[in-house]
Amino acid sequence: METRPDNIESCAEMPAASLVPEELPREANEQLEQLHEFADQYEDRGQYRQTAKLAYRVVKRTFNIVFSLCVIVILFIPGLLLCLAIALDTKGSPIYVHERVGYHGRRIGVLKFRSMVSDADDLEKYLSPAQIEEFNREHKLDDDPRVTRLGHFLRKSSIDEFPQFLNVLIGQMNVVGPRPVTAEELVWFGKDVDELLSCHPGITGLWQTLERNDATYQTGVRQEMELTYVRKRCLKMDFDILAKTFGVMVRKTGK
């Protein structure tokens, strides 16, 4: 779909800094230090990356197509077997489609191997009030009771995200980029929301590889990570993040 969420304009009027505390906890400061240690080796390309060379976009799109095709061809048969295993583990479709906000605010359906029970959208059935509050704020939940036995493995190894290479192939996503966000998450980016949406979302990125979901919106570290990528993205950063992603998959530190 090509429609934009209704709240993008209102988000742009709200400073993101007003949504986070002035004093950060020690863990958040350590996360920022790790982010800056990694990002300081790359040149700041400027807001909206207006000086980006055409060569970067051409090379990146070519890489996205070639890499995605290779992954899809290699994993097609294992993917079918995994779909069968998911269907046998719990009832429901083995592929889950979640609506996210993509490039320039376009709504996209992000694909995943289903790692939760089929009625996971019924939050009150599975989550406590405190868990619902955390999920609505961060759109992630530690020790989520809706995750299936097979789903725990899929998430730890990041295999659940492999269907997103189809999103990459048709041009909705990049292999590397900011994490796809929901319309509700946009408010956390305040006036920086258009800058965030000036870049295609990615299957992997800084948030997934540096802290693997430990960074939160509430501290502002999550926003800093996503915007740092948008402002500094280049081929070297993309390949460095991709290399870190393989390490995360081998160590099974995903969530």
N, C-alpha and C positions, 0 to 999 in steps of 0.2 A: 504494500500500500504506500501511497505517496503523501498521505496527509501528515501534518505536523501536530504533535500534542498541543493542546490548548494552553498549557501552562508555561511554554517556552518564553513568551514575551514577559510574563509576570516574574519568572525566574531572573531574567536579565536585569530587572529593576532592583533586585535584592543583592547587596554585597555578600559574597560567600563568607567573609570574615565574621559577619554578624551571627553566623550559625554555629561557631565553634568557640570554646572557652579561650580566654586570654592567656591563661597559664596551662601549659600542657603537662600531662603526667610524664614521668621519666621514660616509660616505654615508648610513648609517642615521640619524644625527643630523640631517642635512640633510633627509631625508625626513620626520622628525618635525616639524621646523620648518615645512616646507611644509604638513603636515597641520594643525598648530595655527594657522598663519596663516589657513587657510581656515575651520577649525572654530570659532575664537574669536568669530566674528561671530554665532554662534547660541547661544541659551540652552541650558544643560544641563537636560534634561527629567527627569533622575533615573533611577535604576535601574528597569528593566522598564517605564519610561514609564507609571507608574501614574496620573499626573495628566493623561495625554493626553485631549484632548477628543474626544467622539464625532464632532464635525464633521470633524476631521482624518481619521479612519478612513473616514468616509462619502465625503468628497471624494476621498480617495486611491483608494478602490475604484472610484468612478465614473470617475475619470480612467483608471485601469487598463483598465477595460472599454472605454471609448470609444476611447482611444488604440490599444489592441490591435486592436480591430475595424477601425479605419482602416488600420493597418499591414497586417493580413491581407488586407483587400479590395484595397488598392493593389498589394501585392506578390504576390498569388496567382498570376497568370500568369507574372511574372518568376521566381517561386519554382519553378514547374513546369519552366521552361526551365533553371533552375540545377540542378535535380535531374537533368535529362537530361544536362547537361554533366558533372556529377560522376560519373554512371554511365558515361559514355563515357570519362572520364579514367582511372578505376580501377574495377575490379570491386567489387561490394558495394552494399548499400543506401545511397542518398544521404542518409538521415537516420540520425543516431547518437543513441542513447538511453543516457545515463549516470546511474546511480543516485546521488543526492545526499540530504543530510539537510535537510529543510525545517522549516516552522513547528512548534514544539513537538516536534521530533525525528521527525516523520513522514518516511518514505522517499518520495521522489518520483523520477520519471524525467524528467530534464532533456533537452530536445530540442535538437539542433544539426544544421546541415548538416555532413556528414562532410568533414573537412579532412585526414584521415589515410588511410593504407592500411587496407584492411578488416580485416587481422589485426594491428592496432596493439597489441592487448593482449598479444601475444607479445613482451615486452620484450627477452628474451635474443636474439631474432632480429635486432633492429635497434639496440640500445643497448649501449654499453660498461658495465662494472661501475660506473664513476664516474658515468655518466649515469643508470643505474638508481637509484643511491643518491640523486642529486639529485632525480630524479623522485618517488621514494617520499617524500622529505622535503617538497618544495614543491608537488608535483602540477603542475608546470610545468617546461618544459625549453627553454632557449635553443638555437636551431639544431637542433630536433628532426628527425632524419632520416626519421621516419615521416610527416611532413607532405608532402602531394602538391604538385605545381606549382600547381594551382588552389587548393589549401588555403592556400598562402602568401598569396594575394590575399584569400581569404575572411577570414583571421585579421587581416591588416593593416587591412582595412576594417571588421572586426567584423560582416560580413554573416553569418558562420557562426552567429551567435546569434539571428538573426531567427525561427527556429521556436519560440523560447522565448516568443513572444507568445501561443502556444497555451497554454503553462503559466500565463501571466498570466491569460488569459481564463477558465480554469476554476478560478482561485483558488489555485493552488499557489505562485505567485510574484508579486512586484510588478515594475513597470517599474524602480523604483529601490529598492535595498536592499543588504544584505550579499551578497557573492558566495556562491552555493550551495557547500557544502563536502561532502566525502566523510566517511564515518564515521571513517576513519583520521585525518583532519585535526582532529577534535574535541579530541584530547588536547592540542593546542597552546593551547587556550583555558582549560584547567584549570578552576578554580572559576567562571569566567565563562561556561561553556558554555551554561547555561540562559538567561543573559541574551542571548547571541547568538541562540539559537533562539526567543526571545520575539518575533522579528520575521521576517516572510516574506522569503526571499532575493529578490534582484533581478537583472534582466538587466544592469544597470549600477549602479555605486556609487563610493564614494571610492577604493577600491583600483584600479579600472580607469581612473579619470579623472585622479587626481593623479600616479601614478607608472607606470601601465600595466604592472603585473606586476613592477616592479623591487623593490618591498618584499617581504621574505621573512618566513616564520615564525621562522626561526632568530634573527633580530635582534629579533623582537617587534613590528616596525613593522606587519606585516600584521594582527596581532591588534588593535593599537591603532587602526588605521584602521576595521576592521569594528565594533569596540565603540564608537568615537566616533560613528559613524552611528547605532547603536542608541540611544545616550543623548541625542543631539541632534536626531534627525530631526524635520523639520517641512516644511510645504509649500514654504517658501522654499528650504530646503536641497535638497529633491527637485528643484525646477525649476532650481536652480543646477547641480546635478550633471548633469541632463539636457542643459542647455546646453553644459556641458563635453564631454559625450559626443559631441554633434554635431561639436564641434571635433576630437576624437580621430578620428572617422570620416573627416572631410575630409582631415586630415593623414596618415591611414593609419598611426597610431603604435600600433595594437593588436598583440597577439601571438597 
